[in-house]
Amino acid sequence: MMTRLRPARLSLFLCLTALALARSARAQDVCFQRVGGVPGAYGQPPDWWTSGSTPLGSATNRFIDDPRWQGATEYSHIGDTANFRALVETTAAGRNLVLAWHVRADPSNANDRLYVGFWDETTTLGNVFRIEKTSTTATPVAGGTFASGAYNGRFFHISGSGTGWALNNATSAIVPPLPDWLKNDTRVDEICSGTTCDEWAVRMHIPIDPAADVASDNPTGVKLTTGGKFRFWYQIQNGMTLGTSAVYGWPDGVAVASEGNPPCTSITGICLPDPSDPTTPWNEIQDGGSCHGDIGLQPGHIFNNTSGSIEVSLSAVNHFHAQPTNFLTSAQSGDAIQGTFRIANWGSAVGVSPGFLPICTNQISGPAATPVPGSGNFDIACDWTVPNPCDFKPSGDPCGPSAGSRTTDQCLLVDVAASPHNGPYLFSPASAWQNMMFTGASRVEKTAFLDLRALPALPGGNPNRDLYVYIKASNLPETAPTAERAPIPARPPTGRTNDGPAREKAAPIELPKRGAIGRQTAQVIAEALSAGRLSFDEAQAVMPTYVAYVWHDSGKVLGTGGSATKLLDGQPSFGMFVWHDGDLNGWRHSFEGRNVTPLGPNFFKVSVPEGGTARVTARVTACQLPLCLDHYVTGRTLLLLFLLALLIVLLLGLAVRKLVHP
């Protein structure tokens, strides 16, 4: 599954396979970032292992969204369906890895595993730890613990290159065989909205100990040579429904981990992957290195005309903007970088879809006379007028045969690079796209395209391929909530450094106490996303949000016979932040289209032609009448019902009159 590595946290949804790691003329080592913290908590990681600790300043009140993850090394899987973050903590007692994995869309909260491995290149020794989530109900803010039964696991060691993996604690009475530090400090979050639990996370606090014994029943940490290089790998096996499983791993392409009996052999790829395999080696990480990109582009920094907008105007000039962050401590020339803009129909396109349309190439940021300070943002502008509005009009429009080939809702993709005579710069990320729109109800009905045109066909000649779609609806209850909303806590802008007065001036975002979030508040939230003052998760915590997560059949299976599991590959998600002005008595939402088959609550299978596309309809309705009657009854139907009721009243009146005056 294609993914991206990025140095700072700001998640929005994506619409094309990512460039995994930005490249530039000045190559740098991959490393895990040191703890930076945030104003008021400099040098502090998101600490959940200390007794009495609570999340700091998160609108979601979750450790997985704690702002002290700021500056973390992050690997985000396509569509941000899952992601990984890493920090290195240094204390008087030693150094620790602070790691977290977050799965955002899981239609079934069972059969979920995480494998994470470390292998020291100097000693050729290492361990793999397996965490199996057993919690299926909401965990407390602090997270589920080993003692509470939220997870179990086992771990393995390797004693040299090519020697194969062996199970630790194979003959011990300790069940399950896990180190003390793992059982004490690892947490599992089962995240639920009402009775729906479709999101989870694993958080680990791991001691780094160059003297650790990898074969011990209770090693004192992971064995990494200080200042050396080590190999790192993880794999999430996210159990879905009906014998399917989504697999997310870093690096990509590594064999799917499985545990046989005996648990492992020395044959590469049978159980756990070989960290030094020449074909699919684990990631090489430099301990203690510096791996910040000089300049990075985040999805929230891309918009058309106004923050949060991805809608194309057919009657006026469109003003597209990309605003990458200068992660350097020194100011850079205002014209130091350039960008190339492309657009594609809103929805989910896997690979480099032929549906992408270039609109501006190598646009220079500027002006040169206005330098961009450290932690500031460049502004790359792209002005574009639609050449053929007919393409963007609904199918059947009399404008011509091209009507319906595009929609005014577009995915925005931008690639950035150094401009002529500037740089060199390391861009991380160097490419980002925005596929999450801000839009208004009462009734929002959007056409989305599921595009497989860049995907090779599966063997066997089947004319169709199955896609699986899970709709994650947040803050869209069927009846209007009555609890008061609190302001969104202050968050400084995204940036590399933690100093500077501008970072201390971030103010909380005021929300309406009750009722709908209207256009004005939604615009404030969109602008905060663009400025890096708000993460996607924090916006989703308060905004009515509709997100479609998408996977396609990879053609691969794990296991054989009746126990075989179909493996799914992810592709970009898409969605809406929905605002509404006026009365609110609840929400309704739907996902519809030809060849769409419901599999469970908010979970669907879509049959799409191989090498083709499918149109689906995403619909969100704000109910203004009690019991959401306006969702079920149209204006014309209401008029007919009124006339029918009036006729019944007249007939009853005539009947009563005859009885009184025969």
C-alpha positions in Angstrom: 0.0 0.0 0.0 1.5 3.3 -1.0 2.1 5.7 1.8 4.0 8.8 2.9 6.5 9.9 5.6 6.1 13.3 7.1 7.6 15.2 10.0 4.6 16.9 11.5 1.0 16.0 12.3 -1.9 17.4 10.1 -4.2 14.7 8.6 -6.7 15.3 5.9 -7.9 12.9 3.3 -6.0 12.1 0.1 -7.0 11.3 -3.4 -4.0 9.8 -5.1 -1.2 7.3 -4.3 1.5 9.3 -2.4 5.1 9.9 -3.1 6.4 7.9 -0.1 9.4 10.0 0.9 10.4 13.3 -0.7 13.7 13.4 -2.5 16.1 16.3 -3.1 19.6 17.0 -4.1 20.6 17.0 -0.4 19.7 13.5 0.8 19.3 13.0 4.6 19.1 9.8 6.7 15.7 8.5 7.8 15.4 8.8 11.6 12.9 9.1 14.4 12.5 12.7 15.5 13.5 13.8 19.0 10.7 15.0 21.3 9.9 18.7 20.8 6.7 19.4 22.7 4.5 22.4 22.5 4.4 25.8 24.2 4.0 25.3 27.9 5.3 21.7 27.6 8.6 22.0 25.7 10.6 18.8 25.6 7.7 16.7 26.8 6.3 13.7 24.8 2.6 12.6 25.1 3.1 10.9 28.4 0.5 8.3 29.2 2.7 5.9 31.3 3.2 8.2 34.3 0.5 7.7 37.0 -2.2 10.3 36.8 -1.2 11.6 33.3 -3.9 13.1 31.1 -4.0 14.2 27.5 -2.8 17.8 26.9 -5.0 20.2 25.1 -6.7 17.8 22.7 -10.2 18.5 21.5 -10.8 14.8 21.4 -9.4 14.2 24.9 -7.4 11.3 23.5 -3.7 10.5 23.9 -3.5 9.5 20.3 -4.3 13.2 19.4 -2.2 14.8 22.1 -0.5 17.9 20.6 2.8 16.8 22.1 3.1 14.5 19.0 4.0 17.8 17.2 7.1 17.2 15.1 6.9 13.4 15.2 8.2 11.3 12.3 5.0 10.0 10.7 4.2 7.3 8.1 0.6 7.7 6.8 -1.0 5.0 4.7 -3.0 5.9 1.7 -6.2 7.7 2.6 -4.9 8.1 6.1 -6.8 4.9 6.9 -3.9 4.1 9.2 -0.8 5.9 10.4 2.3 5.5 12.5 4.2 8.1 14.6 7.5 8.0 16.4 9.5 10.2 18.8 12.7 9.6 20.7 12.5 10.6 24.4 15.7 11.3 26.4 15.6 11.4 30.2 18.1 11.2 33.0 17.4 7.4 33.1 18.1 6.8 29.4 16.3 6.9 26.1 13.0 5.6 25.0 11.0 5.2 21.8 7.5 6.7 22.0 5.4 5.0 19.2 1.8 5.0 18.2 -0.3 3.3 15.5 -3.8 4.5 14.7 -6.4 2.7 12.6 -9.3 5.0 11.6 -11.7 2.7 9.8 -12.4 -0.8 11.0 -15.9 -2.2 10.2 -15.2 -5.2 12.5 -13.3 -4.7 15.8 -12.1 -8.3 16.0 -9.0 -10.2 14.7 -6.7 -7.1 14.8 -2.9 -7.5 15.3 0.2 -5.4 15.3 3.7 -6.7 14.6 6.7 -4.4 15.3 10.3 -5.4 14.8 13.8 -4.0 15.5 17.1 -5.4 14.2 20.5 -3.9 15.1 22.8 -3.7 12.1 26.0 -3.7 14.3 25.2 -6.9 16.3 22.7 -8.5 13.9 20.4 -9.2 16.8 16.7 -8.2 17.1 13.2 -8.8 18.3 9.7 -8.8 16.9 6.8 -8.0 19.2 3.2 -9.0 18.4 0.2 -7.2 20.1 -3.2 -8.7 19.6 -6.1 -6.4 20.5 -8.8 -8.2 22.5 -10.9 -5.2 23.7 -14.1 -4.8 21.8 -15.7 -2.1 23.9 -14.7 1.5 24.5 -11.6 1.9 26.6 -11.0 4.7 29.1 -9.1 7.9 28.2 -5.9 6.3 29.6 -6.4 3.3 27.3 -6.8 -0.4 27.9 -3.9 -2.2 29.7 -2.5 -5.7 29.7 -3.8 -6.1 33.2 -7.3 -5.2 32.2 -7.2 -7.7 29.3 -7.3 -5.2 26.5 -4.5 -7.1 24.6 -2.2 -10.1 24.6 0.8 -11.1 22.6 4.1 -12.9 22.2 7.5 -12.0 21.0 10.4 -13.4 19.0 14.2 -13.0 18.6 16.8 -13.4 15.9 20.4 -14.2 16.7 22.1 -13.2 13.5 21.6 -12.5 9.8 19.8 -15.3 8.1 19.4 -17.5 11.2 15.6 -17.3 11.4 13.2 -16.3 14.2 12.6 -18.1 17.5 9.9 -17.7 20.0 10.9 -16.2 23.4 9.5 -17.7 26.5 8.6 -20.9 24.5 8.8 -23.1 27.7 7.9 -20.5 30.3 4.8 -20.5 32.5 4.3 -16.8 31.9 1.3 -16.4 29.6 1.5 -14.5 27.4 5.3 -14.1 27.1 5.8 -10.4 27.1 8.5 -8.1 28.7 7.6 -6.2 31.8 8.1 -2.8 30.1 5.6 -3.8 27.4 3.0 -5.0 29.8 3.4 -2.0 32.0 3.5 0.9 29.4 1.7 -0.3 26.2 -1.9 0.9 25.8 -4.7 0.0 23.4 -7.4 2.5 22.6 -10.8 1.1 21.4 -12.6 4.2 20.1 -16.3 4.2 19.8 -19.0 6.6 18.8 -22.1 5.5 20.7 -22.3 1.8 20.2 -20.2 1.7 17.1 -16.5 0.9 17.7 -14.7 1.3 14.4 -11.4 3.0 15.4 -8.5 1.8 17.4 -4.9 2.6 18.4 -1.8 1.0 20.0 0.6 3.2 22.0 4.1 1.9 23.1 6.8 3.3 25.3 9.9 1.2 24.6 13.3 1.5 26.4 16.4 1.6 24.2 19.1 -0.5 25.8 22.3 -1.4 23.9 23.0 -4.1 26.4 19.6 -5.8 26.2 19.5 -9.6 25.7 17.2 -10.3 22.8 16.8 -14.0 23.7 15.8 -13.2 27.3 12.4 -14.1 28.7 12.2 -10.5 30.0 14.6 -8.2 28.0 15.3 -4.8 29.4 14.4 -3.0 26.1 15.2 -3.1 22.4 18.8 -3.6 21.6 20.0 -0.7 19.5 23.6 0.5 19.2 23.9 4.2 20.2 24.5 6.3 17.1 24.3 3.3 14.8 21.8 2.2 12.3 19.0 -0.3 12.9 16.3 -1.9 10.8 12.6 -1.3 11.7 9.4 -2.9 10.4 5.8 -3.0 11.4 2.7 -4.6 10.0 -1.0 -4.1 11.0 -3.4 -6.8 10.2 -6.8 -5.2 10.5 -9.5 -7.9 10.5 -12.6 -6.8 8.5 -15.7 -8.8 7.9 -16.7 -11.8 5.7 -13.2 -13.2 5.6 -11.3 -10.1 4.6 -8.4 -8.3 6.2 -6.6 -5.0 5.3 -2.8 -5.1 5.8 -0.8 -1.9 6.4 3.0 -2.1 6.7 6.1 -0.1 6.6 8.0 -0.8 4.4 5.6 -1.9 1.7 5.9 -5.2 -0.1 7.1 -7.3 2.9 5.5 -10.7 3.2 2.4 -11.0 5.4 3.4 -12.2 8.9 1.9 -15.5 10.1 2.7 -17.8 13.0 2.7 -21.5 12.4 3.4 -24.4 14.7 6.4 -24.5 15.3 6.0 -20.7 15.2 8.8 -19.9 12.7 11.4 -21.5 10.5 14.6 -20.2 9.0 13.0 -20.0 5.5 12.6 -16.3 4.6 9.0 -15.1 4.5 7.4 -18.2 6.0 6.5 -16.5 9.3 8.3 -13.3 9.9 10.2 -11.3 7.3 14.0 -11.3 7.3 15.2 -7.7 8.2 18.2 -8.0 5.8 16.4 -9.7 2.9 18.0 -8.2 -0.2 14.6 -8.0 -2.0 12.4 -6.5 0.7 14.6 -5.3 3.5 13.3 -3.5 6.6 13.6 0.3 6.8 17.1 1.5 7.7 16.9 4.1 10.5 19.8 6.2 11.7 19.8 6.5 15.5 20.3 10.1 16.7 20.1 11.6 13.2 18.4 14.7 11.9 15.7 14.0 9.4 13.5 17.0 9.2 12.5 18.1 5.7 13.5 21.7 5.0 10.1 22.4 3.5 6.9 20.4 3.7 3.4 20.5 2.2 0.4 19.3 4.1 -3.1 18.6 2.6 -4.8 21.3 4.7 -2.5 23.9 3.0 -4.2 23.3 -0.4 -7.5 25.0 -1.4 -9.4 26.8 -4.1 -10.5 30.4 -3.5 -11.2 30.0 0.2 -9.7 27.7 3.0 -11.4 24.3 2.9 -12.9 24.7 -0.6 -12.2 22.1 -3.3 -15.1 23.3 -5.6 -14.3 24.6 -9.1 -16.2 27.7 -10.4 -17.4 27.4 -14.0 -18.1 31.2 -14.4 -15.1 32.9 -12.7 -11.3 32.5 -12.5 -10.3 29.9 -9.9 -7.6 30.9 -7.5 -5.8 27.7 -6.3 -3.3 28.0 -3.4 -0.7 25.7 -1.9 1.0 27.0 1.2 4.0 24.8 2.2 5.7 25.3 5.6 9.3 26.5 6.0 10.7 24.1 8.6 14.1 25.8 8.6 15.0 28.1 11.4 16.1 30.8 8.9 14.0 32.9 6.5 13.9 31.9 2.9 13.3 33.9 -0.2 9.6 34.3 -1.1 10.2 32.9 -4.6 12.3 29.9 -3.3 9.9 27.1 -4.4 7.5 26.2 -7.2 4.5 24.0 -7.6 2.6 21.9 -10.1 -1.2 21.7 -9.7 -3.5 18.9 -10.9 -7.2 18.2 -10.3 -9.4 15.0 -10.6 -12.9 14.1 -9.8 -13.8 13.9 -6.1 -13.7 10.3 -5.0 -11.1 7.5 -4.8 -8.6 7.0 -7.6 -5.9 4.4 -7.1 -2.5 5.1 -8.7 -1.8 7.9 -11.2 -5.3 8.0 -12.7 -5.7 9.3 -16.2 -8.5 11.4 -14.8 -6.0 13.9 -13.4 -5.9 17.2 -15.3 -2.8 19.4 -15.1 -3.8 23.1 -14.6 -0.6 24.9 -13.6 3.0 23.8 -14.0 6.1 25.1 -12.1 4.2 28.1 -10.6 6.8 30.2 -8.6 6.0 31.2 -5.0 6.5 34.8 -4.3 7.2 37.6 -4.2 11.0 37.3 -3.7 11.0 40.6 -1.7 8.8 39.0 1.0 11.0 36.4 2.8 9.2 33.5 4.5 10.4 33.2 8.1 11.1 29.9 9.9 7.8 28.1 10.7 6.1 30.4 8.2 4.3 29.4 5.0 5.0 30.1 1.3 2.1 30.8 -1.0 2.1 29.2 -4.4 -0.8 30.6 -6.5 -2.4 29.0 -9.6 -5.1 31.0 -11.5 -7.1 28.8 -13.8 -10.3 29.2 -15.8 -12.3 26.1 -16.9 -11.7 25.8 -20.6 -14.9 23.7 -21.3 -17.6 24.1 -18.7 -19.7 21.4 -20.4 -17.4 18.7 -18.9 -18.4 19.7 -15.4 -22.1 19.9 -16.0 -24.5 17.0 -15.1 -24.9 14.1 -17.5 -27.6 14.7 -20.0 -27.1 18.5 -20.0 -27.8 19.8 -23.6 -24.3 21.5 -23.7 -22.8 18.4 -25.4 -21.7 14.8 -25.1 -18.9 15.6 -22.6 -21.4 16.6 -19.9 -21.0 14.5 -16.8 -17.3 13.5 -17.4 -16.2 15.8 -14.5 -17.8 17.3 -11.5 -17.3 20.7 -9.9 -16.1 18.9 -6.7 -12.4 18.1 -7.4 -9.5 16.5 -5.7 -6.5 18.9 -5.6 -3.0 17.5 -6.0 0.1 19.7 -5.7 3.8 18.7 -6.2 6.5 21.2 -4.9 10.2 21.6 -5.8 12.9 24.2 -5.6 12.5 27.1 -8.0 15.3 27.9 -10.5 18.4 29.3 -8.8 17.2 28.3 -5.3 17.7 25.4 -2.9 18.8 22.7 -2.6 15.9 21.8 -0.3 14.7 18.5 1.2 11.0 18.4 0.8 9.1 16.2 3.2 6.4 15.7 2.0 6.9 17.0 -1.5 3.5 16.1 -2.7 0.0 16.4 -1.0 -3.6 16.4 -2.1 -6.9 17.6 -0.6 -9.9 15.4 -1.0 -12.0 16.6 2.0 -14.5 19.3 1.3 -16.4 21.8 3.6 -20.0 21.9 2.4 -23.4 23.0 3.7 -26.6 21.1 4.2 -29.8 21.0 4.5 -29.4 18.3 1.8 -26.0 17.6 0.4 -25.9 15.1 -2.5 -22.5 14.6 -4.1 -21.3 12.3 -7.0 -18.1 10.5 -6.3 -16.0 8.4 -8.7 -14.3 5.2 -7.8 -11.5 4.9 -10.3 -9.5 1.7 -11.0 -8.1 2.8 -14.4 -4.4 2.8 -13.2 -4.7 -0.7 -11.5 -3.5 -3.8 -13.4 -6.3 -6.3 -13.9 -6.4 -9.4 -11.7 -5.6 -12.8 -13.3 -8.6 -14.9 -14.3 -10.4 -12.5 -16.7 -13.2 -11.5 -14.3 -14.8 -8.4 -15.8 -15.3 -6.8 -12.4 -13.4 -6.2 -9.2 -14.8 -5.8 -5.8 -14.2 -2.6 -3.8 -15.2 -2.3 -0.1 -16.3 1.0 1.3 -16.9 1.9 5.0 -18.7 5.1 5.8 -17.5 6.7 9.0 -20.0 9.2 10.2 -19.0 11.5 13.1 -21.4 14.0 14.8 -24.3 13.0 12.5 -26.7 11.6 15.1 -30.3 10.8 14.2 -31.5 13.1 16.9 -29.9 16.4 17.8 -27.5 16.3 20.7 -28.3 18.3 23.8 -24.9 18.5 25.5 -23.0 21.8 25.4 -19.8 22.1 23.3 -16.6 23.4 24.8 -14.2 25.6 22.8 -11.5 23.8 20.8 -8.3 24.3 22.8 -5.5 26.6 21.6 -3.0 25.0 19.2 0.1 26.8 17.8 0.6 26.7 14.0 2.5 23.7 12.5 6.2 24.3 12.3 9.6 22.9 13.0 10.6 25.1 16.0 8.8 25.7 19.3 10.0 29.2 19.9 8.7 32.6 18.8 5.9 34.8 20.1 3.5 33.9 17.3 3.4 30.4 18.6 2.2 31.5 22.0 -0.7 33.6 20.7 -2.9 30.7 19.5 -6.4 31.3 20.8 -9.1 28.7 21.3 -11.8 28.4 18.7 -15.3 29.2 20.0 -18.1 26.9 19.0 -21.9 27.3 19.2 -23.0 25.9 22.6 -25.8 23.8 21.0 -27.4 23.1 17.6 -25.7 23.0 14.2 -22.2 24.3 13.4 -23.0 27.0 10.8 -21.1 28.4 7.8 -19.2 31.0 9.8 -17.8 28.6 12.4 -17.0 26.1 9.7 -15.0 28.7 7.9 -13.0 29.4 11.1 -12.3 25.7 11.4 -11.2 25.4 7.8 -8.8 28.3 8.2 -7.4 26.8 11.4 -6.7 23.6 9.4 -5.0 25.5 6.7 -2.8 27.3 9.3 -1.9 24.0 11.1 -3.6 25.1 14.3 -6.0 22.2 14.0 -5.6 18.6 13.1 -8.1 16.6 11.1 -9.0 14.5 14.2 -9.8 17.7 16.2 -12.0 19.0 13.3 -13.7 15.7 13.1 -14.3 15.7 16.8 -16.6 18.7 16.5 -17.7 19.0 12.8 -20.4 16.8 11.3 -18.2 14.6 9.2 -18.8 12.0 6.5 -15.8 9.9 5.3 -15.7 7.1 2.8 -12.8 4.7 3.4 -12.1 2.5 0.3 -10.2 -0.8 -0.2 -10.0 -3.0 -3.3 -9.5 -6.8 -3.7 -5.7 -7.3 -4.0 -6.1 -10.8 -5.5 -4.1 -12.3 -2.6 -5.2 -14.5 0.3 -3.7 -15.4 3.6 -4.2 -19.1 4.5 -5.9 -21.8 2.6 -9.3 -23.5 2.2 -12.2 -22.4 4.4 -9.9 -20.4 6.7 -8.4 -18.3 3.9 -8.6 -14.5 4.3 -8.9 -12.2 1.3 -6.4 -9.4 1.6 -7.5 -5.9 0.7 -5.3 -3.0 -0.4 -6.4 0.5 0.6 -6.9 3.4 -1.8 -7.7 7.0 -1.1 -10.6 8.0 1.1 -12.9 11.0 0.5 -15.4 12.9 2.5 -17.2 16.0 3.7 -17.2 18.4 6.7 -20.8 19.5 6.8 -22.2 22.7 8.2 -25.8 23.8 8.5 -27.5 27.1 9.2 -30.9 26.9 10.8 -32.9 24.5 13.0 -31.5 21.0 13.5 -33.4 17.9 14.7 -30.8 15.3 13.6 -29.1 13.9 10.5 -29.4 11.2 7.9 -26.8 9.9 5.5 -26.5 7.3 2.8 -24.1 5.7 0.2 -25.8 4.6 -3.0 -25.1 3.5 -6.5 -25.4 0.8 -9.1 -23.8 -2.5 -8.0 -23.5 -1.3 -4.4 -24.3 -4.1 -1.9 -24.7 -3.5 1.8 -22.6 -5.9 3.9 -23.3 -4.5 7.4 -23.8 -1.1 9.1 -22.2 1.5 6.9 -20.1 -1.2 5.1 -20.6 -1.8 1.4 -19.2 -3.8 -1.5 -19.1 -2.1 -4.9 -18.6 -4.1 -8.1 -16.4 -2.0 -10.5 -15.4 -2.9 -14.0 -11.7 -3.9 -14.3 -9.8 -0.9 -15.5 -12.9 1.3 -15.2 -14.8 3.6 -12.9 -18.0 3.6 -10.9 -20.2 6.5 -9.9 -21.7 6.5 -6.4 -23.8 9.0 -4.5 -22.8 10.3 -1.0 -25.7 12.0 0.7 -26.1 13.9 4.0 -29.3 15.6 5.1 -29.8 17.9 8.1 -33.3 17.3 9.5 -35.1 20.6 10.2 -38.4 18.9 11.2 -38.8 16.6 14.3 -38.4 12.9 13.6 -36.6 14.0 10.4 -39.8 14.1 8.5 -38.3 16.4 5.9 -35.8 13.7 5.1 -38.6 11.3 4.1 -41.2 13.7 2.7 -40.5 16.1 -0.2 -42.1 19.5 -0.5 -44.5 18.2 -3.2 -45.5 15.3 -1.0 -46.1 17.6 1.9 -48.4 19.7 -0.3 -50.3 16.6 -1.4 -50.6 15.4 2.2 -51.9 18.8 3.2 -54.5 18.8 0.4 -55.5 15.2 1.3 -55.9 16.2 5.0 -58.0 19.2 3.9 -60.2 17.0 1.8 -60.6 14.6 4.7 -61.6 17.5 7.0 -64.1 18.7 4.4 -65.7 15.2 4.0 -65.9 14.8 7.8 -67.5 18.2 8.0 -70.1 17.2 5.5 -70.8 13.9 7.3 -71.2 15.7 10.6 -73.6 18.3 9.0 -75.7 15.5 7.5 -76.0 13.9 11.0 -76.9 17.1 12.6 -79.2 18.3 9.8 -80.6 15.1 8.1 
